[in-house]
Amino acid sequence: MIVRRGAGAADGPHLPDEAGASEVLHVDLNVLQRGALSRNVLLRDGDTVFVPRAEMVFVFGQVKNPGGYPIQSDMTVLQALSLAGGTTDRGTASRVRVVRIVGDKRQEIKVKLDDLVHAGDTIIVPERFF
């Protein structure tokens, strides 16, 4: 997250931007979520807060709630499937595959449930054989 503080703001830890007219503070949201509240920034009138869009993983196929989900660090395929409500009674987790863009090429990868997912991955859960 980035906080841009106007030129008239009171002094504090800051980095000048290119024009030197305002301060830019970089806040690591992951550090705050882990409980390091001493790294928090007190907001002031006139501050502008920029929060980057969450990176997503997409889950489709035989899952209860297909769609896009925010990715967290070290998220596994199993955790992403859990966010999608798990497999349906017609789905199988034993043949899950991931579509991943590497460079400018689309790759389809067979994965295990404890493999890590990458931002932008599409997890596909196939129908099981009866």
C-alpha positions in Angstrom: 0.0 0.0 0.0 1.2 3.5 -0.7 0.2 6.7 1.2 0.8 9.9 -0.6 0.9 12.8 1.8 0.4 16.4 0.6 3.2 19.0 0.8 1.6 20.7 3.9 1.5 17.6 6.0 3.5 17.4 9.2 6.9 15.8 9.3 7.2 12.0 9.7 9.1 9.1 8.0 8.8 9.8 4.3 10.4 9.7 0.9 10.0 12.7 -1.4 8.4 12.0 -4.8 9.9 13.1 -8.1 8.5 16.7 -7.8 9.4 17.0 -4.1 6.0 18.4 -3.4 4.7 15.4 -1.3 5.7 12.5 0.7 5.3 8.9 -0.3 5.1 6.2 2.4 5.3 2.5 1.6 3.3 0.2 3.9 3.7 -3.6 3.7 0.2 -4.9 4.3 1.6 -8.4 4.9 3.7 -7.2 7.8 0.6 -5.5 9.3 -1.5 -8.6 8.9 1.1 -10.6 10.8 0.6 -8.3 13.8 3.5 -5.8 13.5 1.3 -2.8 14.3 4.3 -0.6 15.1 4.8 -0.4 11.3 1.3 1.1 10.9 1.0 4.6 9.5 -1.3 7.2 11.1 -3.4 8.8 8.3 -3.8 12.6 8.2 -6.3 14.9 6.5 -5.3 15.2 2.8 -3.6 11.8 2.6 -4.3 9.7 -0.5 -4.1 5.9 0.0 -3.4 3.6 -2.9 -4.1 -0.1 -2.4 -3.0 -2.4 -5.2 -5.5 -4.8 -6.6 -5.2 -8.2 -5.1 -3.6 -10.9 -7.2 -6.1 -13.6 -8.1 -6.3 -17.3 -8.7 -9.2 -18.7 -10.6 -10.9 -22.0 -9.8 -13.2 -23.7 -12.4 -14.8 -27.1 -13.2 -16.4 -29.4 -10.6 -16.2 -27.1 -7.6 -19.1 -25.7 -5.5 -18.3 -22.0 -6.1 -16.2 -21.4 -9.2 -14.7 -18.0 -9.7 -11.7 -15.8 -8.8 -10.2 -15.6 -5.3 -7.5 -13.4 -3.9 -4.2 -15.2 -3.6 -2.3 -15.3 -0.4 1.4 -16.0 0.0 2.3 -19.7 0.0 -1.3 -20.6 -1.0 -1.6 -24.3 -2.1 -3.9 -25.8 -4.6 -5.9 -27.4 -1.8 -6.3 -24.0 -0.1 -7.6 -22.5 -3.3 -10.0 -25.4 -3.8 -11.2 -24.8 -0.2 -12.0 -21.1 -1.0 -14.1 -22.4 -3.9 -16.1 -24.6 -1.5 -14.3 -27.8 -2.4 -15.1 -30.3 -5.1 -18.7 -31.2 -6.0 -19.8 -34.8 -5.7 -19.0 -35.2 -9.4 -15.5 -33.7 -9.1 -12.1 -35.3 -8.4 -9.1 -33.7 -6.8 -6.8 -36.4 -8.0 -6.6 -35.1 -11.6 -6.5 -31.3 -10.9 -4.6 -29.3 -13.5 -3.5 -25.7 -13.6 -3.4 -23.4 -16.6 -0.5 -21.0 -16.2 0.9 -18.2 -18.4 4.8 -18.5 -18.5 6.3 -15.7 -20.4 3.9 -15.4 -23.3 3.0 -19.1 -23.5 0.0 -20.9 -22.0 1.0 -24.1 -20.1 -1.2 -26.8 -18.7 0.3 -28.4 -15.6 -0.8 -31.5 -13.7 -0.5 -30.6 -10.0 -0.7 -32.1 -6.5 -2.9 -30.6 -3.8 0.1 -29.3 -1.9 1.7 -27.5 -4.9 1.8 -23.7 -4.6 -0.4 -21.6 -6.9 0.8 -18.5 -8.7 -1.0 -15.3 -9.3 -3.2 -15.6 -12.4 -3.3 -19.4 -12.3 -6.5 -21.1 -13.4 -7.2 -24.3 -11.5 -9.4 -26.8 -13.3 -11.1 -29.6 -11.4 -12.3 -32.4 -13.8 -15.3 -34.6 -13.5 -14.6 -38.0 -12.0 -15.0 -41.2 -13.8 -17.8 -43.4 -12.6 
